[in-house]
Amino acid sequence: MMTEGHSHEHGHGHAHDHSHDHGHEHGHDHDHEHSHGALHEYKNEEEGYSISIMQHDEALVASLVIDLQGSVADIQKLVTVRLEQLVATLQADDVMIGHIKGALTRLTPLATFHSVGAGLQTQLLEAKACKLELAVIVFNIDEDRLLEIVKHEAGELANATHP
């Protein structure tokens, strides 16, 4: 729970004193803001992902959104491996997993259609990019450790799919 005027370490080398509860930015390598129950908002634009962590009753909810390059089959295999590792890491920390749920959405067109008046040409296209949206609902873990674990897996996904 967030309280007025607390101070805490964020794991990137310096502490912040937060004495207000509205969105703000810090002058370092990512946007970091607290607003409406969000304990952490982390964006890594270079690797194409964002993570937010929120409190929901007794649970912490981490949301990851990341753009991934490659074929759907390769991305699905990679995401499966990384999520299995995420589960193993959480279990090794004695974290109670409430629910982990993800979805891959295509970012590229499914098919194209064109005509110059004499018939219609259509082509089914192979997906070359997807968006992964992931929710991790867990208990018995602090937000800094949860952010660290999800950031690690996001970085692994980004490194494996970005040329």
C-alpha positions in Angstrom: 0.0 0.0 0.0 1.2 3.5 -0.8 1.4 6.0 2.1 2.1 9.7 1.9 5.7 10.7 2.3 7.6 7.4 2.2 11.0 6.7 0.9 12.2 3.5 -0.7 15.0 2.0 -2.9 14.1 1.2 -6.5 17.2 -1.0 -7.4 18.8 1.4 -9.8 21.3 3.0 -7.6 19.4 5.7 -5.7 16.4 6.2 -3.5 13.4 8.5 -4.1 11.2 10.2 -1.6 7.6 10.2 -2.7 5.5 12.7 -0.9 2.6 12.8 -3.4 0.4 10.4 -5.2 0.1 11.7 -8.8 2.0 10.9 -12.0 5.5 12.3 -12.2 8.8 11.5 -14.0 12.3 11.2 -12.8 15.4 12.2 -14.8 16.9 8.9 -15.5 16.7 6.1 -18.1 13.0 5.3 -17.8 9.7 6.8 -17.0 8.7 6.0 -13.4 5.5 7.2 -12.0 3.0 6.4 -9.3 -0.7 6.9 -10.0 -4.0 5.4 -9.1 -2.7 2.4 -7.4 0.2 1.7 -9.7 3.2 0.9 -7.6 5.6 0.8 -10.6 5.4 1.9 -14.2 8.5 0.9 -16.2 9.0 1.5 -19.9 12.0 0.3 -21.9 11.5 2.0 -25.3 14.7 0.7 -26.7 13.6 -2.9 -26.2 10.0 -2.2 -26.9 8.2 -3.1 -23.6 6.4 -1.7 -20.7 5.6 -3.2 -17.3 3.2 -1.9 -14.6 2.7 -3.4 -11.2 -0.4 -2.7 -9.2 -1.8 -3.9 -5.9 -5.2 -5.7 -6.1 -6.4 -6.7 -2.6 -3.7 -9.0 -1.3 -2.2 -9.7 -4.7 0.3 -7.9 -6.8 -0.5 -7.8 -10.5 2.3 -7.3 -13.0 1.3 -6.4 -16.6 3.8 -6.8 -19.4 3.3 -5.5 -23.0 6.1 -6.2 -25.4 6.4 -6.2 -29.2 8.3 -9.2 -30.6 9.7 -9.7 -34.1 9.8 -13.0 -35.9 7.5 -15.8 -37.1 4.5 -16.7 -34.9 5.8 -20.2 -34.4 9.2 -19.0 -33.2 7.6 -16.4 -31.0 5.2 -18.9 -29.5 8.1 -21.3 -28.7 10.2 -18.5 -27.2 7.3 -17.1 -25.1 6.5 -20.6 -23.8 10.2 -21.1 -22.7 10.4 -17.7 -21.0 7.0 -18.1 -19.2 8.1 -21.6 -18.0 11.2 -19.9 -16.6 9.1 -17.1 -15.1 7.0 -19.7 -13.3 10.1 -21.6 -12.1 11.7 -18.4 -10.8 8.5 -17.4 -8.9 8.1 -20.9 -7.4 11.8 -20.9 -6.3 11.0 -17.7 -4.4 8.1 -19.4 -2.7 5.7 -17.0 -4.5 2.0 -18.1 -4.6 0.9 -17.8 -8.2 -2.7 -16.7 -8.5 -2.8 -16.7 -12.3 -0.5 -16.1 -15.2 -2.3 -15.3 -18.5 -0.9 -14.1 -21.8 -2.1 -13.5 -25.4 -0.1 -13.0 -28.6 -1.7 -10.5 -31.1 -0.5 -10.1 -34.7 0.9 -6.7 -35.4 1.2 -7.2 -39.2 -1.7 -7.6 -41.7 -3.2 -11.0 -42.2 -3.8 -10.5 -45.9 -3.7 -7.8 -48.7 -6.2 -7.2 -51.4 -5.7 -5.0 -54.5 -7.2 -4.3 -57.8 -6.6 -2.0 -60.8 -10.0 -2.8 -62.2 -9.3 -6.1 -63.9 -9.9 -8.7 -61.2 -8.7 -8.8 -57.6 -5.4 -10.0 -56.3 -5.1 -11.2 -52.7 -2.2 -12.5 -50.7 -2.1 -14.2 -47.3 0.8 -12.8 -45.3 3.0 -14.5 -42.8 3.1 -12.7 -39.5 6.5 -11.1 -38.8 5.6 -9.3 -35.6 3.4 -9.9 -32.5 2.5 -8.1 -29.3 2.5 -10.2 -26.1 0.2 -9.0 -23.4 0.8 -10.8 -20.1 -0.7 -10.6 -16.7 1.1 -12.1 -13.7 -1.1 -12.2 -10.5 0.9 -13.3 -7.5 1.0 -13.3 -3.7 3.9 -13.3 -1.1 6.3 -11.2 -3.1 7.3 -7.5 -2.9 6.8 -5.2 -5.9 10.6 -4.6 -6.4 11.3 -8.4 -6.7 8.3 -8.9 -9.0 9.5 -6.0 -11.2 13.0 -7.5 -11.3 11.7 -10.9 -12.3 9.4 -9.6 -15.0 12.0 -7.2 -16.3 14.5 -10.0 -16.7 12.1 -12.1 -18.7 11.0 -9.1 -20.9 14.7 -8.5 -21.6 15.2 -12.1 -22.6 12.3 -11.9 -24.9 13.5 -8.6 -26.4 17.0 -9.8 -26.9 15.9 -13.0 -28.6 13.5 -11.3 -31.1 15.0 -7.9 -31.9 17.7 -8.0 -34.6 
